[in-house]
Amino acid sequence: MFEGIKNTAHGTHFDEAQLMLYIDGELPSSEANQVKTHLLACPECRQEFSDLQEANEAFATFQGQCSAALPAPPLNWADFSERLQETLAQPVLVARVR
């Protein structure tokens, strides 16, 4: 097997992190197939998977609502990072205290 497995009194199961990687499509195909097969046979992992998927969808909805509610960035925002780097690269003058 691979990382992401947890052993419990009820058997071997996938941990939350591994299930999230599966939900996000970030597992190599061989690992994704193992998770998929396990989910078909394991009601505990299937419930945890369902809960995580529901939470993931709720977060995506919330994130979309927040993004929609925010105003568009200022027109000069596109080069903000560049201007910030230029400003940070300038020497800082320190006043001497007497």
Phi and psi restraints in degrees (range 20) as a CNS / XPLOR table:
assign (resid 1 and name C) (resid 2 and name N)
       (resid 2 and name CA) (resid 2 and name C) 1.0 -138.7 20.0 2
assign (resid 2 and name N) (resid 2 and name CA)
       (resid 2 and name C) (resid 3 and name N) 1.0 176.9 20.0 2
assign (resid 2 and name C) (resid 3 and name N)
       (resid 3 and name CA) (resid 3 and name C) 1.0 -59.6 20.0 2
assign (resid 3 and name N) (resid 3 and name CA)
       (resid 3 and name C) (resid 4 and name N) 1.0 157.2 20.0 2
assign (resid 3 and name C) (resid 4 and name N)
       (resid 4 and name CA) (resid 4 and name C) 1.0 100.8 20.0 2
assign (resid 4 and name N) (resid 4 and name CA)
       (resid 4 and name C) (resid 5 and name N) 1.0 9.2 20.0 2
assign (resid 4 and name C) (resid 5 and name N)
       (resid 5 and name CA) (resid 5 and name C) 1.0 -104.6 20.0 2
assign (resid 5 and name N) (resid 5 and name CA)
       (resid 5 and name C) (resid 6 and name N) 1.0 138.8 20.0 2
assign (resid 5 and name C) (resid 6 and name N)
       (resid 6 and name CA) (resid 6 and name C) 1.0 -125.8 20.0 2
assign (resid 6 and name N) (resid 6 and name CA)
       (resid 6 and name C) (resid 7 and name N) 1.0 139.7 20.0 2
assign (resid 6 and name C) (resid 7 and name N)
       (resid 7 and name CA) (resid 7 and name C) 1.0 -101.0 20.0 2
assign (resid 7 and name N) (resid 7 and name CA)
       (resid 7 and name C) (resid 8 and name N) 1.0 129.6 20.0 2
assign (resid 7 and name C) (resid 8 and name N)
       (resid 8 and name CA) (resid 8 and name C) 1.0 -125.9 20.0 2
assign (resid 8 and name N) (resid 8 and name CA)
       (resid 8 and name C) (resid 9 and name N) 1.0 177.3 20.0 2
assign (resid 8 and name C) (resid 9 and name N)
       (resid 9 and name CA) (resid 9 and name C) 1.0 -64.0 20.0 2
assign (resid 9 and name N) (resid 9 and name CA)
       (resid 9 and name C) (resid 10 and name N) 1.0 -20.0 20.0 2
assign (resid 9 and name C) (resid 10 and name N)
       (resid 10 and name CA) (resid 10 and name C) 1.0 -101.0 20.0 2
assign (resid 10 and name N) (resid 10 and name CA)
       (resid 10 and name C) (resid 11 and name N) 1.0 9.7 20.0 2
assign (resid 10 and name C) (resid 11 and name N)
       (resid 11 and name CA) (resid 11 and name C) 1.0 123.0 20.0 2
assign (resid 11 and name N) (resid 11 and name CA)
       (resid 11 and name C) (resid 12 and name N) 1.0 -166.1 20.0 2
assign (resid 11 and name C) (resid 12 and name N)
       (resid 12 and name CA) (resid 12 and name C) 1.0 -98.3 20.0 2
assign (resid 12 and name N) (resid 12 and name CA)
       (resid 12 and name C) (resid 13 and name N) 1.0 132.0 20.0 2
assign (resid 12 and name C) (resid 13 and name N)
       (resid 13 and name CA) (resid 13 and name C) 1.0 -138.9 20.0 2
assign (resid 13 and name N) (resid 13 and name CA)
       (resid 13 and name C) (resid 14 and name N) 1.0 165.1 20.0 2
assign (resid 13 and name C) (resid 14 and name N)
       (resid 14 and name CA) (resid 14 and name C) 1.0 -84.5 20.0 2
assign (resid 14 and name N) (resid 14 and name CA)
       (resid 14 and name C) (resid 15 and name N) 1.0 143.8 20.0 2
assign (resid 14 and name C) (resid 15 and name N)
       (resid 15 and name CA) (resid 15 and name C) 1.0 -82.7 20.0 2
assign (resid 15 and name N) (resid 15 and name CA)
       (resid 15 and name C) (resid 16 and name N) 1.0 170.4 20.0 2
assign (resid 15 and name C) (resid 16 and name N)
       (resid 16 and name CA) (resid 16 and name C) 1.0 -58.6 20.0 2
assign (resid 16 and name N) (resid 16 and name CA)
       (resid 16 and name C) (resid 17 and name N) 1.0 -42.0 20.0 2
assign (resid 16 and name C) (resid 17 and name N)
       (resid 17 and name CA) (resid 17 and name C) 1.0 -62.1 20.0 2
assign (resid 17 and name N) (resid 17 and name CA)
       (resid 17 and name C) (resid 18 and name N) 1.0 -42.3 20.0 2
assign (resid 17 and name C) (resid 18 and name N)
       (resid 18 and name CA) (resid 18 and name C) 1.0 -66.5 20.0 2
assign (resid 18 and name N) (resid 18 and name CA)
       (resid 18 and name C) (resid 19 and name N) 1.0 -39.3 20.0 2
assign (resid 18 and name C) (resid 19 and name N)
       (resid 19 and name CA) (resid 19 and name C) 1.0 -65.8 20.0 2
assign (resid 19 and name N) (resid 19 and name CA)
       (resid 19 and name C) (resid 20 and name N) 1.0 -37.5 20.0 2
assign (resid 19 and name C) (resid 20 and name N)
       (resid 20 and name CA) (resid 20 and name C) 1.0 -66.0 20.0 2
assign (resid 20 and name N) (resid 20 and name CA)
       (resid 20 and name C) (resid 21 and name N) 1.0 -39.8 20.0 2
assign (resid 20 and name C) (resid 21 and name N)
       (resid 21 and name CA) (resid 21 and name C) 1.0 -61.3 20.0 2
assign (resid 21 and name N) (resid 21 and name CA)
       (resid 21 and name C) (resid 22 and name N) 1.0 -38.4 20.0 2
assign (resid 21 and name C) (resid 22 and name N)
       (resid 22 and name CA) (resid 22 and name C) 1.0 -65.4 20.0 2
assign (resid 22 and name N) (resid 22 and name CA)
       (resid 22 and name C) (resid 23 and name N) 1.0 -46.8 20.0 2
assign (resid 22 and name C) (resid 23 and name N)
       (resid 23 and name CA) (resid 23 and name C) 1.0 -58.3 20.0 2
assign (resid 23 and name N) (resid 23 and name CA)
       (resid 23 and name C) (resid 24 and name N) 1.0 -42.3 20.0 2
assign (resid 23 and name C) (resid 24 and name N)
       (resid 24 and name CA) (resid 24 and name C) 1.0 -79.8 20.0 2
assign (resid 24 and name N) (resid 24 and name CA)
       (resid 24 and name C) (resid 25 and name N) 1.0 -2.8 20.0 2
assign (resid 24 and name C) (resid 25 and name N)
       (resid 25 and name CA) (resid 25 and name C) 1.0 70.9 20.0 2
assign (resid 25 and name N) (resid 25 and name CA)
       (resid 25 and name C) (resid 26 and name N) 1.0 30.0 20.0 2
assign (resid 25 and name C) (resid 26 and name N)
       (resid 26 and name CA) (resid 26 and name C) 1.0 -103.6 20.0 2
assign (resid 26 and name N) (resid 26 and name CA)
       (resid 26 and name C) (resid 27 and name N) 1.0 7.3 20.0 2
assign (resid 26 and name C) (resid 27 and name N)
       (resid 27 and name CA) (resid 27 and name C) 1.0 -93.0 20.0 2
assign (resid 27 and name N) (resid 27 and name CA)
       (resid 27 and name C) (resid 28 and name N) 1.0 146.1 20.0 2
assign (resid 27 and name C) (resid 28 and name N)
       (resid 28 and name CA) (resid 28 and name C) 1.0 -59.1 20.0 2
assign (resid 28 and name N) (resid 28 and name CA)
       (resid 28 and name C) (resid 29 and name N) 1.0 153.9 20.0 2
assign (resid 28 and name C) (resid 29 and name N)
       (resid 29 and name CA) (resid 29 and name C) 1.0 -58.2 20.0 2
assign (resid 29 and name N) (resid 29 and name CA)
       (resid 29 and name C) (resid 30 and name N) 1.0 -36.6 20.0 2
assign (resid 29 and name C) (resid 30 and name N)
       (resid 30 and name CA) (resid 30 and name C) 1.0 -64.9 20.0 2
assign (resid 30 and name N) (resid 30 and name CA)
       (resid 30 and name C) (resid 31 and name N) 1.0 -41.6 20.0 2
assign (resid 30 and name C) (resid 31 and name N)
       (resid 31 and name CA) (resid 31 and name C) 1.0 -70.2 20.0 2
assign (resid 31 and name N) (resid 31 and name CA)
       (resid 31 and name C) (resid 32 and name N) 1.0 -40.5 20.0 2
assign (resid 31 and name C) (resid 32 and name N)
       (resid 32 and name CA) (resid 32 and name C) 1.0 -60.5 20.0 2
assign (resid 32 and name N) (resid 32 and name CA)
       (resid 32 and name C) (resid 33 and name N) 1.0 -39.5 20.0 2
assign (resid 32 and name C) (resid 33 and name N)
       (resid 33 and name CA) (resid 33 and name C) 1.0 -64.7 20.0 2
assign (resid 33 and name N) (resid 33 and name CA)
       (resid 33 and name C) (resid 34 and name N) 1.0 -37.6 20.0 2
assign (resid 33 and name C) (resid 34 and name N)
       (resid 34 and name CA) (resid 34 and name C) 1.0 -65.6 20.0 2
assign (resid 34 and name N) (resid 34 and name CA)
       (resid 34 and name C) (resid 35 and name N) 1.0 -42.9 20.0 2
assign (resid 34 and name C) (resid 35 and name N)
       (resid 35 and name CA) (resid 35 and name C) 1.0 -63.9 20.0 2
assign (resid 35 and name N) (resid 35 and name CA)
       (resid 35 and name C) (resid 36 and name N) 1.0 -45.6 20.0 2
assign (resid 35 and name C) (resid 36 and name N)
       (resid 36 and name CA) (resid 36 and name C) 1.0 -59.2 20.0 2
assign (resid 36 and name N) (resid 36 and name CA)
       (resid 36 and name C) (resid 37 and name N) 1.0 -46.3 20.0 2
assign (resid 36 and name C) (resid 37 and name N)
       (resid 37 and name CA) (resid 37 and name C) 1.0 -62.6 20.0 2
assign (resid 37 and name N) (resid 37 and name CA)
       (resid 37 and name C) (resid 38 and name N) 1.0 -42.9 20.0 2
assign (resid 37 and name C) (resid 38 and name N)
       (resid 38 and name CA) (resid 38 and name C) 1.0 -64.1 20.0 2
assign (resid 38 and name N) (resid 38 and name CA)
       (resid 38 and name C) (resid 39 and name N) 1.0 -41.3 20.0 2
assign (resid 38 and name C) (resid 39 and name N)
       (resid 39 and name CA) (resid 39 and name C) 1.0 -62.1 20.0 2
assign (resid 39 and name N) (resid 39 and name CA)
       (resid 39 and name C) (resid 40 and name N) 1.0 -33.6 20.0 2
assign (resid 39 and name C) (resid 40 and name N)
       (resid 40 and name CA) (resid 40 and name C) 1.0 -65.4 20.0 2
assign (resid 40 and name N) (resid 40 and name CA)
       (resid 40 and name C) (resid 41 and name N) 1.0 -30.1 20.0 2
assign (resid 40 and name C) (resid 41 and name N)
       (resid 41 and name CA) (resid 41 and name C) 1.0 -102.0 20.0 2
assign (resid 41 and name N) (resid 41 and name CA)
       (resid 41 and name C) (resid 42 and name N) 1.0 -14.1 20.0 2
assign (resid 41 and name C) (resid 42 and name N)
       (resid 42 and name CA) (resid 42 and name C) 1.0 -118.6 20.0 2
assign (resid 42 and name N) (resid 42 and name CA)
       (resid 42 and name C) (resid 43 and name N) 1.0 106.4 20.0 2
assign (resid 42 and name C) (resid 43 and name N)
       (resid 43 and name CA) (resid 43 and name C) 1.0 -65.2 20.0 2
assign (resid 43 and name N) (resid 43 and name CA)
       (resid 43 and name C) (resid 44 and name N) 1.0 -31.4 20.0 2
assign (resid 43 and name C) (resid 44 and name N)
       (resid 44 and name CA) (resid 44 and name C) 1.0 -64.5 20.0 2
assign (resid 44 and name N) (resid 44 and name CA)
       (resid 44 and name C) (resid 45 and name N) 1.0 -48.7 20.0 2
assign (resid 44 and name C) (resid 45 and name N)
       (resid 45 and name CA) (resid 45 and name C) 1.0 -68.6 20.0 2
assign (resid 45 and name N) (resid 45 and name CA)
       (resid 45 and name C) (resid 46 and name N) 1.0 -35.4 20.0 2
assign (resid 45 and name C) (resid 46 and name N)
       (resid 46 and name CA) (resid 46 and name C) 1.0 -63.0 20.0 2
assign (resid 46 and name N) (resid 46 and name CA)
       (resid 46 and name C) (resid 47 and name N) 1.0 -38.6 20.0 2
assign (resid 46 and name C) (resid 47 and name N)
       (resid 47 and name CA) (resid 47 and name C) 1.0 -67.7 20.0 2
assign (resid 47 and name N) (resid 47 and name CA)
       (resid 47 and name C) (resid 48 and name N) 1.0 -44.3 20.0 2
assign (resid 47 and name C) (resid 48 and name N)
       (resid 48 and name CA) (resid 48 and name C) 1.0 -63.5 20.0 2
assign (resid 48 and name N) (resid 48 and name CA)
       (resid 48 and name C) (resid 49 and name N) 1.0 -40.5 20.0 2
assign (resid 48 and name C) (resid 49 and name N)
       (resid 49 and name CA) (resid 49 and name C) 1.0 -59.4 20.0 2
assign (resid 49 and name N) (resid 49 and name CA)
       (resid 49 and name C) (resid 50 and name N) 1.0 -46.0 20.0 2
assign (resid 49 and name C) (resid 50 and name N)
       (resid 50 and name CA) (resid 50 and name C) 1.0 -62.2 20.0 2
assign (resid 50 and name N) (resid 50 and name CA)
       (resid 50 and name C) (resid 51 and name N) 1.0 -43.4 20.0 2
assign (resid 50 and name C) (resid 51 and name N)
       (resid 51 and name CA) (resid 51 and name C) 1.0 -62.5 20.0 2
assign (resid 51 and name N) (resid 51 and name CA)
       (resid 51 and name C) (resid 52 and name N) 1.0 -43.6 20.0 2
assign (resid 51 and name C) (resid 52 and name N)
       (resid 52 and name CA) (resid 52 and name C) 1.0 -66.6 20.0 2
assign (resid 52 and name N) (resid 52 and name CA)
       (resid 52 and name C) (resid 53 and name N) 1.0 -39.6 20.0 2
assign (resid 52 and name C) (resid 53 and name N)
       (resid 53 and name CA) (resid 53 and name C) 1.0 -64.6 20.0 2
assign (resid 53 and name N) (resid 53 and name CA)
       (resid 53 and name C) (resid 54 and name N) 1.0 -40.9 20.0 2
assign (resid 53 and name C) (resid 54 and name N)
       (resid 54 and name CA) (resid 54 and name C) 1.0 -63.8 20.0 2
assign (resid 54 and name N) (resid 54 and name CA)
       (resid 54 and name C) (resid 55 and name N) 1.0 -44.0 20.0 2
assign (resid 54 and name C) (resid 55 and name N)
       (resid 55 and name CA) (resid 55 and name C) 1.0 -64.9 20.0 2
assign (resid 55 and name N) (resid 55 and name CA)
       (resid 55 and name C) (resid 56 and name N) 1.0 -39.7 20.0 2
assign (resid 55 and name C) (resid 56 and name N)
       (resid 56 and name CA) (resid 56 and name C) 1.0 -63.3 20.0 2
assign (resid 56 and name N) (resid 56 and name CA)
       (resid 56 and name C) (resid 57 and name N) 1.0 -42.7 20.0 2
assign (resid 56 and name C) (resid 57 and name N)
       (resid 57 and name CA) (resid 57 and name C) 1.0 -67.4 20.0 2
assign (resid 57 and name N) (resid 57 and name CA)
       (resid 57 and name C) (resid 58 and name N) 1.0 -39.2 20.0 2
assign (resid 57 and name C) (resid 58 and name N)
       (resid 58 and name CA) (resid 58 and name C) 1.0 -64.2 20.0 2
assign (resid 58 and name N) (resid 58 and name CA)
       (resid 58 and name C) (resid 59 and name N) 1.0 -40.7 20.0 2
assign (resid 58 and name C) (resid 59 and name N)
       (resid 59 and name CA) (resid 59 and name C) 1.0 -64.7 20.0 2
assign (resid 59 and name N) (resid 59 and name CA)
       (resid 59 and name C) (resid 60 and name N) 1.0 -42.9 20.0 2
assign (resid 59 and name C) (resid 60 and name N)
       (resid 60 and name CA) (resid 60 and name C) 1.0 -62.2 20.0 2
assign (resid 60 and name N) (resid 60 and name CA)
       (resid 60 and name C) (resid 61 and name N) 1.0 -39.7 20.0 2
assign (resid 60 and name C) (resid 61 and name N)
       (resid 61 and name CA) (resid 61 and name C) 1.0 -64.1 20.0 2
assign (resid 61 and name N) (resid 61 and name CA)
       (resid 61 and name C) (resid 62 and name N) 1.0 -46.4 20.0 2
assign (resid 61 and name C) (resid 62 and name N)
       (resid 62 and name CA) (resid 62 and name C) 1.0 -60.2 20.0 2
assign (resid 62 and name N) (resid 62 and name CA)
       (resid 62 and name C) (resid 63 and name N) 1.0 -45.2 20.0 2
assign (resid 62 and name C) (resid 63 and name N)
       (resid 63 and name CA) (resid 63 and name C) 1.0 -61.8 20.0 2
assign (resid 63 and name N) (resid 63 and name CA)
       (resid 63 and name C) (resid 64 and name N) 1.0 -40.6 20.0 2
assign (resid 63 and name C) (resid 64 and name N)
       (resid 64 and name CA) (resid 64 and name C) 1.0 -65.8 20.0 2
assign (resid 64 and name N) (resid 64 and name CA)
       (resid 64 and name C) (resid 65 and name N) 1.0 -39.5 20.0 2
assign (resid 64 and name C) (resid 65 and name N)
       (resid 65 and name CA) (resid 65 and name C) 1.0 -65.7 20.0 2
assign (resid 65 and name N) (resid 65 and name CA)
       (resid 65 and name C) (resid 66 and name N) 1.0 -40.3 20.0 2
assign (resid 65 and name C) (resid 66 and name N)
       (resid 66 and name CA) (resid 66 and name C) 1.0 -64.9 20.0 2
assign (resid 66 and name N) (resid 66 and name CA)
       (resid 66 and name C) (resid 67 and name N) 1.0 -43.7 20.0 2
assign (resid 66 and name C) (resid 67 and name N)
       (resid 67 and name CA) (resid 67 and name C) 1.0 -63.2 20.0 2
assign (resid 67 and name N) (resid 67 and name CA)
       (resid 67 and name C) (resid 68 and name N) 1.0 -39.2 20.0 2
assign (resid 67 and name C) (resid 68 and name N)
       (resid 68 and name CA) (resid 68 and name C) 1.0 -68.4 20.0 2
assign (resid 68 and name N) (resid 68 and name CA)
       (resid 68 and name C) (resid 69 and name N) 1.0 -29.9 20.0 2
assign (resid 68 and name C) (resid 69 and name N)
       (resid 69 and name CA) (resid 69 and name C) 1.0 -81.2 20.0 2
assign (resid 69 and name N) (resid 69 and name CA)
       (resid 69 and name C) (resid 70 and name N) 1.0 -18.9 20.0 2
assign (resid 69 and name C) (resid 70 and name N)
       (resid 70 and name CA) (resid 70 and name C) 1.0 -79.0 20.0 2
assign (resid 70 and name N) (resid 70 and name CA)
       (resid 70 and name C) (resid 71 and name N) 1.0 145.5 20.0 2
assign (resid 70 and name C) (resid 71 and name N)
       (resid 71 and name CA) (resid 71 and name C) 1.0 -70.9 20.0 2
assign (resid 71 and name N) (resid 71 and name CA)
       (resid 71 and name C) (resid 72 and name N) 1.0 159.2 20.0 2
assign (resid 71 and name C) (resid 72 and name N)
       (resid 72 and name CA) (resid 72 and name C) 1.0 -64.2 20.0 2
assign (resid 72 and name N) (resid 72 and name CA)
       (resid 72 and name C) (resid 73 and name N) 1.0 148.7 20.0 2
assign (resid 72 and name C) (resid 73 and name N)
       (resid 73 and name CA) (resid 73 and name C) 1.0 -64.3 20.0 2
assign (resid 73 and name N) (resid 73 and name CA)
       (resid 73 and name C) (resid 74 and name N) 1.0 156.1 20.0 2
assign (resid 73 and name C) (resid 74 and name N)
       (resid 74 and name CA) (resid 74 and name C) 1.0 -58.3 20.0 2
assign (resid 74 and name N) (resid 74 and name CA)
       (resid 74 and name C) (resid 75 and name N) 1.0 156.3 20.0 2
assign (resid 74 and name C) (resid 75 and name N)
       (resid 75 and name CA) (resid 75 and name C) 1.0 -60.2 20.0 2
assign (resid 75 and name N) (resid 75 and name CA)
       (resid 75 and name C) (resid 76 and name N) 1.0 -33.8 20.0 2
assign (resid 75 and name C) (resid 76 and name N)
       (resid 76 and name CA) (resid 76 and name C) 1.0 -89.0 20.0 2
assign (resid 76 and name N) (resid 76 and name CA)
       (resid 76 and name C) (resid 77 and name N) 1.0 14.4 20.0 2
assign (resid 76 and name C) (resid 77 and name N)
       (resid 77 and name CA) (resid 77 and name C) 1.0 -71.1 20.0 2
assign (resid 77 and name N) (resid 77 and name CA)
       (resid 77 and name C) (resid 78 and name N) 1.0 -27.1 20.0 2
assign (resid 77 and name C) (resid 78 and name N)
       (resid 78 and name CA) (resid 78 and name C) 1.0 -56.3 20.0 2
assign (resid 78 and name N) (resid 78 and name CA)
       (resid 78 and name C) (resid 79 and name N) 1.0 -37.5 20.0 2
assign (resid 78 and name C) (resid 79 and name N)
       (resid 79 and name CA) (resid 79 and name C) 1.0 -103.3 20.0 2
assign (resid 79 and name N) (resid 79 and name CA)
       (resid 79 and name C) (resid 80 and name N) 1.0 17.7 20.0 2
assign (resid 79 and name C) (resid 80 and name N)
       (resid 80 and name CA) (resid 80 and name C) 1.0 -58.0 20.0 2
assign (resid 80 and name N) (resid 80 and name CA)
       (resid 80 and name C) (resid 81 and name N) 1.0 -46.9 20.0 2
assign (resid 80 and name C) (resid 81 and name N)
       (resid 81 and name CA) (resid 81 and name C) 1.0 -59.3 20.0 2
assign (resid 81 and name N) (resid 81 and name CA)
       (resid 81 and name C) (resid 82 and name N) 1.0 -43.7 20.0 2
assign (resid 81 and name C) (resid 82 and name N)
       (resid 82 and name CA) (resid 82 and name C) 1.0 -62.9 20.0 2
assign (resid 82 and name N) (resid 82 and name CA)
       (resid 82 and name C) (resid 83 and name N) 1.0 -45.5 20.0 2
assign (resid 82 and name C) (resid 83 and name N)
       (resid 83 and name CA) (resid 83 and name C) 1.0 -64.3 20.0 2
assign (resid 83 and name N) (resid 83 and name CA)
       (resid 83 and name C) (resid 84 and name N) 1.0 -37.5 20.0 2
assign (resid 83 and name C) (resid 84 and name N)
       (resid 84 and name CA) (resid 84 and name C) 1.0 -63.5 20.0 2
assign (resid 84 and name N) (resid 84 and name CA)
       (resid 84 and name C) (resid 85 and name N) 1.0 -45.2 20.0 2
assign (resid 84 and name C) (resid 85 and name N)
       (resid 85 and name CA) (resid 85 and name C) 1.0 -61.3 20.0 2
assign (resid 85 and name N) (resid 85 and name CA)
       (resid 85 and name C) (resid 86 and name N) 1.0 -40.0 20.0 2
assign (resid 85 and name C) (resid 86 and name N)
       (resid 86 and name CA) (resid 86 and name C) 1.0 -64.1 20.0 2
assign (resid 86 and name N) (resid 86 and name CA)
       (resid 86 and name C) (resid 87 and name N) 1.0 -42.8 20.0 2
assign (resid 86 and name C) (resid 87 and name N)
       (resid 87 and name CA) (resid 87 and name C) 1.0 -64.4 20.0 2
assign (resid 87 and name N) (resid 87 and name CA)
       (resid 87 and name C) (resid 88 and name N) 1.0 -43.1 20.0 2
assign (resid 87 and name C) (resid 88 and name N)
       (resid 88 and name CA) (resid 88 and name C) 1.0 -67.8 20.0 2
assign (resid 88 and name N) (resid 88 and name CA)
       (resid 88 and name C) (resid 89 and name N) 1.0 -26.5 20.0 2
assign (resid 88 and name C) (resid 89 and name N)
       (resid 89 and name CA) (resid 89 and name C) 1.0 -77.9 20.0 2
assign (resid 89 and name N) (resid 89 and name CA)
       (resid 89 and name C) (resid 90 and name N) 1.0 -17.0 20.0 2
assign (resid 89 and name C) (resid 90 and name N)
       (resid 90 and name CA) (resid 90 and name C) 1.0 -73.5 20.0 2
assign (resid 90 and name N) (resid 90 and name CA)
       (resid 90 and name C) (resid 91 and name N) 1.0 142.3 20.0 2
assign (resid 90 and name C) (resid 91 and name N)
       (resid 91 and name CA) (resid 91 and name C) 1.0 -64.7 20.0 2
assign (resid 91 and name N) (resid 91 and name CA)
       (resid 91 and name C) (resid 92 and name N) 1.0 148.3 20.0 2
assign (resid 91 and name C) (resid 92 and name N)
       (resid 92 and name CA) (resid 92 and name C) 1.0 -99.3 20.0 2
assign (resid 92 and name N) (resid 92 and name CA)
       (resid 92 and name C) (resid 93 and name N) 1.0 129.0 20.0 2
assign (resid 92 and name C) (resid 93 and name N)
       (resid 93 and name CA) (resid 93 and name C) 1.0 -87.2 20.0 2
assign (resid 93 and name N) (resid 93 and name CA)
       (resid 93 and name C) (resid 94 and name N) 1.0 127.7 20.0 2
assign (resid 93 and name C) (resid 94 and name N)
       (resid 94 and name CA) (resid 94 and name C) 1.0 -109.6 20.0 2
assign (resid 94 and name N) (resid 94 and name CA)
       (resid 94 and name C) (resid 95 and name N) 1.0 124.0 20.0 2
assign (resid 94 and name C) (resid 95 and name N)
       (resid 95 and name CA) (resid 95 and name C) 1.0 -77.1 20.0 2
assign (resid 95 and name N) (resid 95 and name CA)
       (resid 95 and name C) (resid 96 and name N) 1.0 137.6 20.0 2
assign (resid 95 and name C) (resid 96 and name N)
       (resid 96 and name CA) (resid 96 and name C) 1.0 -86.5 20.0 2
assign (resid 96 and name N) (resid 96 and name CA)
       (resid 96 and name C) (resid 97 and name N) 1.0 133.0 20.0 2
assign (resid 96 and name C) (resid 97 and name N)
       (resid 97 and name CA) (resid 97 and name C) 1.0 -93.6 20.0 2
assign (resid 97 and name N) (resid 97 and name CA)
       (resid 97 and name C) (resid 98 and name N) 1.0 132.2 20.0 2
